[in-house]
Amino acid sequence: MPVPRPDHTTPVPLPVVAAAVNAPSSGDADVVLTGITHDSRQVRPGDLYAALPGANVHGGTFVASAVERGAAAVLTDRAGADLIEATADGASVPVLVVDSPRAVLGDAASTIYGTGHAPLQTFGITGTNGKTTTAYLLSSALDALGRTTGLIGTVEVRVGDERIPSERTTPEATDLHSVLAIMTERGVENCTMEVSSHALSQHRVDGLVFDVALFTNLSQDHLDYHGSMEEYFGVKAQLFTAAHARRGVVCVDDDWGRQLAQIATIPVTTVASSAERGADWVITAGADREFTLAQAARPDSADPGAILELTSALPGDFNQVNTALATIALLDAGYAMAEVVHAVATAPEVPGRFETVALDRSDLPDLDEVDQEDLDSLPWVVVDYAHTPDAVRAVLAALRPDTTGDLVVVLGAGGDRDRGKRAAMGEAAATGADVVIVADDNPRNEDPAVIRRAILEGASAGPARVLEVPERRSAIATALRLAHEAGPGSTVALVGKGHETGQTVGTTVQHFDDREEGRAALVDLLRSVRASA
């Protein structure tokens, strides 16, 4: 689905954009630009078409098509310029040539859409786990504070009340600045955004300086792309420089966070779950979802520091950390403490993150006399996006206190992605659950059996009962049956896919939603229970 464009833009002279990207001026002062895109199929009249080098084909190949659609100018590299010059007539529009067009794409988009000086307060969240949940916690709190909010992330782009499904966690720079311009045009006051490591390394957030950047944690993921944890960390750390943010909030529960706080070149506020970490704010867990967030006293002040009594709107210790990060970010952004304490307690709807799948009578039109006792006999089913060892461990630990029966988990791992984490995911599952069912996730172009084998190898190190049920729909049905047989208080965790509505096998995306499948399996289980009563 194409990213929408603002309804109105102020035309920007080409030489202004050329100066912003440090390209030789073409001297075409009469050429003006009203938009920008890197996709020749999405070109509109007045656009700057960014002809980028691709994995298989250079964007310079499509310049003629872009000009036919109305491109007013082209931004490309030397290779792209050579492709253009090799055509019969060359380009009939000005061509800006730079060494790395992707590296200046954000600056070009920011200049064209005027987003570099937009009155939009922005929060950028990075880390391995917790980005989406923290983004929704922040956005929900800002709503409660009476702000008109926007959100950009893994699940969706939200502009006020409008929701647009996301294709990736962080959009390309051309699309990002278009969305920011739409937000400004529609009176949105705040934007909360997930910032992936891929986005930072590929310059997708260039041209935007966040008011507050947040760091959740770092654990193994995406090493197929980054190569090492050190490289992965180095990319994340870029967000905490003056080029990308004005100030930061960093969780120092892991050593990566502690290192980040030390090397950040912007002012940073730290938070930890233990006073031993020497953080600016310390979390102390209380009863249920209540916890205390205490500010460390400053050595040069008699002020003992603030003590906030907070309630996490979501279960799990990790969500207390996410709530604390959102709280501190809002305080650092200038919101009143008393209002923030109330606002962060507002429960957000986070698709596919610790999302309960439950039945009501509308799901059971053909079952007569279903009473609450029947519904209560069913297992608790939770869907979560956990797809790293730490995330699997955390979600199972969060479910365990409320599980008086067996905890059954269904998990797999994505193909063509970080292979090194698969065994560790299996071990985390077999350590935290009573029953582990290894199923397919998104195998993509890999042999699904090879992926499952790696998970099973790791799971063999834990005490849980381990089953292999390749077909995910069958695995979910098996999990619910086993949980029901284990007795009341049992829980089923469907992890890995979360909000996703498709399963990628080879190059084909088939519709598959863990939430839909969990609900269908609950209905089938209830029918079975009723039939045997």
N, C-alpha and C positions, 0 to 999 in steps of 0.2 A: 504494500500500500504506500503510494507516494506521500512524503511528508508535505503538509500544507504550506502555503506561502502567506505572508502578510498581505492584506488587501491593498495597503498603500505604502509605497516607499518613496523616499526622496531621491531623485536621480543623482548619481555621483559621477563626476567627470573621470574619464579613464586615467588621466595623469595622476589624479589623487590616489587611485588604487595602485597604479604603477609605483608610486612613491612608497606606499604602505608595504609592498612586497619587495621593495628594493630592486625593481626591474628597470631596465633602460626605458626611458620615456619614448613613446611612439610619436609624440607630438600631435596626436589626434585629440585635441582639446574639445572638439565638437562631439565626440563620442561619449555618451553617458550610459551608465549601467544601473539597472534597477533590480537585479537578482543575480544569483550565482548557483551553479550546480556542477557536480562531477559526473552526472549521468546524462549522456547525450539524448536519451529518450525523454528526459524531463525538462529539456531546454524550453524556455519561454522567450518571447521577443524582449530584447534588452538585457539578456543574461550575459554574464561572463562564464564561458564554458571552460572548466578545468580539465584539461586532457592529461590524465595522470598515467604513469607507468603502472601496468597491472601484472598479475602473476602470469597471465597467458597472452594478453593482448594489450597494446598501448592505446590509451584513450585518444591519441592523435589520429588513429585510424578512423575515428568517427567525427572528425571535425566538419567534413562536408555536410554530414547529416545534421550536426548541431547548428551550422550556419543556415541551413535550409529552414530549420525550425525558428530561427530568429536570433541566434547568438550574435551579440554586438562585438565581442572580442573573445580571445582565447588566452588562457594561461597554461603554459606547458614547460617542459624542459628541452634541452638541446635535441634529444632523440625524437621528441614529439615534433619539434620545429622541422627536423629533417624529413619526417614523414609527410608533413604538410607541404613542404617545398617540393617533395617528390611527386606530388599530384600534378595533374595537367596544368591547372591555373594557380596552384597554391591557395592560400586562404584569401578570401575577399574582405576579411575583417582584420583589425590589428591583432598582433600576436605578442603577448608578453612572455619572455623567455627567462626562466630562473633555473638555478642548479637543481633545486628540489621543490617542485610545485606543492607537494603535500605538506611540506614544512611551513609554507606561507599561506596555506588555504584558509586557516583560521583568521589570520590578519586580513586577508582579502574579504572574507565573509563579514567580519566585524565591521570593516570600513563601509561595505556596501549597504549593510542592514542597520548601521548605526548602533549596534549593540554594545560597542566598547564603552559608551557613555550612557547606557540605558539606566533608568532609575529603578532597576530591579535588584532586590537583595537576593544573593545567591549563596547556597550551601552545597558543597561538593563532598561526597562520601566515598572513600576508597577503603580497601581491605579485602581479605579473602572471603570471609563470612560476615553476614550481618548488614551488608550494604543496603539491600532492599528493605529489610525490616526497619533499620534506622531511618531510612528515607521516608517511609510511611509514618513512623512515629513523629518525625519532625514536621512533616506536612500536616498530619492530623492536629498536632499541637498548634501550628500556625493558624489552621482553620479555627481552632478553639479560641485563639487570641484575636479573632475577628479579621484576619488577613485574607485577601484573595490570593489563592495559591496555585502554583504550577508544579509539576513533577515530571522528571525525565528518568527512566530507569529500565530495568530488565523486563518488567511486565508490560508497562504502558507509558505513554506520554499523556499527561493531563494538563489541559489549559483551562483553568476554572472547572466547569462541569463537563467539558468535552473530554472524551477519552479516545486515544488512538493506540492500537496494539503496537508494541515495539518489535523491531526486527533484531536489535542488538541492545546491549546494556547502555552504551553511549553512542549516539548517532555520529555520523560523519560531520566534520566541521561545517560544511555547507548547510546540512539539514539542522544542525544544532542552532546555528545563529538565525536561521529562518524561524525556528520554533521560539527562540528568545524574542525575536522581533514581534511575532504574533502575540506572545504573552504581554509585551509592553503595549501593543496596540489595543489589547482587550482589557487593560487595566489590572493585570495580574501584578501583585506587589512582591511576591517571593517565589523563588524557584529552588526546589530541592532536587538534587541530581546525583545519581550514581556515576562514579568515575572508575572505569575499568583500567587494568594495566595495559590492555591492548589499545585503549583510547589514548592513554598518555604516550605510549611509544609511537603511535601512528598520528600524533598531533591533532587528534579530533577535538580537544578542548582548548586548543590555542586560540588566542584572541579573546579569551574570557578569564577574568581574574575573580575568583570566588571571594565573597566576604569572609566566609569561614569554611575551612577544609577540615574534614573529620577522618580519622584513621581508626578502624575497628580492631583488626588483628592481621596476622600473616601466617599462613600455613601452606602446605604443599598443594599447588594447583597450577595449571597452565605451564608446567615445565617443558611440555612439548614445544611451546612457543618461546619461552624465555631462556631455557637451557639450564638455569641454576637458580637456587633460592636467592643468591646474592644479586643476580641480575634482575630477578623478579622484584626484590626489595628496592633496588636502585631506581627502577621505573616508577614504583609507587611513591618513592620519596620526592620525585619531581613535583608532585602536587604541593609540597610544602616549601616552595620557593616563591619569591616575589613575582615571578612570571605567571604564576597560577593562582595564588591566594594571598590575602592580606593577613590572616591569622589562622591558627590551627588548634584543633582539639585532638589529642592523641591518647588512646588507651595503651598503657604501658604494662599490661598484664603479661605480655610475652616480650622476649628480648628484642625482637624486631621493633616493637613500639618504643622500647626504651632507647634503642639506637637512633630511631627516627627523631625522637624528641631532642637528642643531643646534636644531630646534624642539621636539623631544620634551620632555614635561613629567614624564617618569619617568626613572630611571637607565637609561642605554643603553650596551651594549658593542658596539663596531663591529668589522667584519672586512672585509678587502679582498684582492684578488689582486695588489696592488702596494703596496710600502712608501711610494710617493709619495702615497698617499691618507691617510697619517697615522692609520691605524686602530689599534685596540687589539690586534688579531690580524692577522697577514699570512700568506697562503697562498703557498707556493712549490712549483710542480709538480716532481715527480721522474719516475722511470721508471715506465712502465705506469700503474697507478692509484695509485701511492704519491705522497704529498705531505707537506710539512712545514707545520705550523701553529705559528707563532712569536708569542709574546706580546711586545708592545713593552715595553721597560724603562720604569719610572716615573722621572720626573726627581727625585723626592724619595726614591728608594730605591736601595740598592746591589744589589738583586736584579735580575739580568739578564732575568728573565721566563722563563716555561716554554717549552719547545720540544717539540712533540708530533709524533711520526712516525706518520702516519695512512695508511690504505688506504681508498680509495673503493670501496664494494661495487658501484658502478654505473659504467659508462664515461662519458667526456666531462668536459671541464673544468668545465662547469656543475654536474656532480654532485660535484665536489670542493668547490665553494662550498656546495652543499646539505648535504654531509657536515660541513663546517666549521661551518655555522650550527647544525646539530643538536648537534654536539660542544659548542659554546660555551653553547648553551641548557642542556644537561645540567650543565655545570660551574657555570653561574650558579644553577642550581636546587639545587646542593649535592652532586652526586654526585662520587665520588672519581675523580681524574684517570686513574689507571691502569686502573680499571674501565671508564671511558668510552671510552678509546682502543680497548680490546678490543671493547666493545659496538657501537660505530658501524661496525665492519668487518663486522658481520653483514648478509648480503644480504637485503634485504626483497623481497617479492613485490609489485610495484607494477603493478596492472592497467593496460594500455594506455599505459605510460610506458616507452619504450625496450624494449618487450617483443618478444622473439624468437619468430617463428612457425617451427616446425620440424616435420619429419615423423619418425615412428618406424614400425616395422613394423606396428603396430596400425592405422595409417591406410591400409595397403595390403593388405587381406586377399585381394584378387583378383590380386595381382601376384606371380608366382613368381620366385624366385631374384634378388630385389632385394638387392644387396650394398651395403656402406658406400660403395664408390666411386660407385655410382649416386646415393646420397643426397648425397655430397660435391660432386657436379657441379651441384647446384641452387644458385640464388642464396641469399644470406643475406637473410631477410625480417624487417623490424623494423616494429612498429606503435607510433606515438607520437601523443600528444594535441596536439602542436604546432599552434597555430592563431593565432599572432601572428607578425609578421615576425622578431622576435628569437628566438622559440622554433624556428621553421623553420631559421633560420641556425645556431642552436646544435646542433640534432640532426644536421644534415648535417655540420657540422664535427666532431662526435663520431664519426660513421660513417666519415669520409674516411680516417683513418689505417689502418683495418682493411679498406679496400676497395682491392684491387689491380686490379680491373677497372673497370666502369662503375658509377656511383652513379645509380640511377633513382629518382625521387620521384613519388608520386601525391598530389596535393593539390587541395582545393577551398576554399570558404569558406561559412560559414553565411549564409542569407538572413535578412532582418529584423534584422540586427546591424550593427555598425560597418563601414560601407562604405569608409571611408577607409583601412583597412589592407590591402585586397585586392591592390592593385597592388604594394604593398611586400612582401607575401607572395610574389607571383609573382617579383619581382626577387630576393628572398632565395633562393628555390628555384633560379632559373636561374643564380645566382652560385655556389651551393654544390654543385649536382648536374651530372651530364653529360647527363641526359635528364630533362625535366619533362613529366609527363602531367597535364593539367588536367582534372579530373572534377568531378562534383557532390558536394556534402557534404550539408548539410541545407538545401535551398533554401527551405523553409517557404513563405511566400506570395509570394516574389519569382520573377521569370522566371529560371530557371537559366542561360539563355544570357547574360543581362546580368551575372550574377555571374562566369561564366567569362571573359567579355570583359574585365572589369577585371583579373583575374589574368593573362590572356594579355598584356595591354598592359604590365603590369609585367615579366613574364617576358621580353618582347622586348628588355629592356635588358641581359640577361645572355648569356653565351656558350653556354649549354646548348642542346641540341636541344629544341624545344618541340612537343608534340602536344596536341590536344584530343580527348579521348575522353569524352563526356558521361556515359554510363552507368558507374557506379563499378565494378561487377563486371567489365565488359569492360576498363576501365582497368587494374584490378589484373592481369588475365590478360595484357594487353598489356605491362605493366611487367615481369612475370616472363619473358615470352618474349624481350623485348629484352635483359634482363639476362643471360639464358642465352646468347643469341647473342653477347653481348659477351665471353664467355669466363669462365673460373674467377676467383673472387675478386670477382665483381660483387655488388652489394647493391641491394635494393629497400626504400625507405622509404615506408610508407603513413601519411601524417600527417593530422592534423586531427580524427579521430573517436576515436582511442584506445580507451578502454574501452566506448564507447557500443555498444549492441546494437540501435539503431533508426536509421532514416533518415526525417526528417520532410519530407514533400512536401505542401504545402498544410497542411491540418490533420490529415492522416493520418500515423501513424507505422508504417512498414513495418519488419519485422525485417531488420537488416543489421548485421553484425559484421565489421570489417576482419580480425580474427584468423581467423574462420571462413572468410572469403572467400580470405584469403591461403593458408590450409592447403588449401582445395579447389583453388586455382589451382596450388599445388605438386604436388598429386596428378595433376592433368590434365597438367601439364608433364612429370612423370616418365613418365606413360603414353605421351606423345608421343615422348619420348626413347627409351623402350624399343621402341616400335613402329618407329622409324626405324633402330634399331641393326642 
